[in-house]
Amino acid sequence: MRECIIKTEERDNLDIVQLDGALDSYSFPRLESTLNSLRQNNRNRVVLDCSGLDYVSSAALGALIGFARRAREQDGDMKLAKLSPKILNIVKLLGFHKILEIYSSVDDAVAKFES
């Protein structure tokens, strides 16, 4: 599996976090640190660009739900964008699509924040 590369981009009142590689028990703590840093700076509106994501563990998905819930408590949210069919299938199989909003593009997710 490829190491997960995490890049962030600030756009006005939200942040786009781009994931490239595998999000597993080894790489997730780095993403968690990135998300916690955003939250500590009152940046609670996050779009995860998953276009480069090859793999995600169920534990990592569970932790993302935790971040989304904490963000919602601060009038924010986390939205997922550009999931591969394989990862989307995992998300749906685990029922996480009922908790996390999923969009086909980053622009669609950003637009949902703006509406």
DAQUI-V379597 format. One record per backbone hydrogen bond with DSSP energy under -0.5 kcal/mol. NH is the residue of the N-H (numbers start at 1). CO is the residue of the C=O. E is the energy in kcal/mol with one decimal. If there is no record, write none. Layout:
BEGIN
[[NH:CO:E] [NH:CO:E]]
END
This chain:
BEGIN
[[5:3:-0.5] [5:20:-3.2] [7:18:-2.1] [9:16:-2.4] [11:9:-0.5] [11:14:-3.1] [14:11:-2.7] [15:45:-2.6] [16:9:-3.1] [17:15:-0.5] [17:47:-2.9] [18:7:-3.2] [18:16:-0.6] [19:49:-2.6] [20:5:-1.8] [21:52:-2.2] [22:2:-2.0] [23:55:-3.3] [24:22:-0.9] [28:24:-2.9] [30:27:-1.1] [31:27:-1.3] [32:28:-3.1] [33:29:-2.2] [34:30:-2.0] [35:31:-2.9] [36:32:-2.7] [37:33:-2.1] [38:34:-2.0] [39:35:-2.4] [40:36:-2.5] [41:37:-1.1] [41:38:-0.6] [42:39:-1.9] [43:38:-2.8] [44:42:-0.8] [46:44:-0.6] [46:77:-2.6] [47:15:-2.6] [48:46:-0.5] [48:79:-3.0] [49:17:-2.5] [49:47:-0.7] [50:48:-0.9] [50:81:-2.9] [52:19:-1.0] [53:50:-1.7] [54:21:-3.2] [55:21:-1.0] [57:23:-2.2] [61:57:-2.0] [62:58:-2.3] [63:59:-2.0] [64:60:-2.0] [65:61:-1.8] [66:62:-1.6] [67:63:-2.1] [68:64:-2.7] [69:65:-2.4] [70:66:-2.1] [71:67:-2.7] [72:68:-2.3] [73:69:-1.6] [74:70:-0.6] [74:71:-1.0] [75:72:-1.5] [76:71:-2.7] [77:44:-2.2] [79:46:-2.4] [80:101:-2.9] [81:48:-2.6] [82:103:-1.9] [88:84:-3.0] [89:85:-2.2] [90:86:-1.5] [91:87:-2.6] [92:88:-2.5] [93:89:-2.7] [94:90:-2.2] [95:92:-1.0] [96:91:-1.9] [97:91:-0.8] [98:95:-1.3] [99:96:-1.5] [100:96:-2.9] [101:78:-0.6] [103:80:-2.6] [109:105:-1.7] [110:106:-2.8] [111:107:-2.6] [112:108:-1.7] [113:109:-1.4] [114:110:-1.5] [115:111:-1.1]]
END
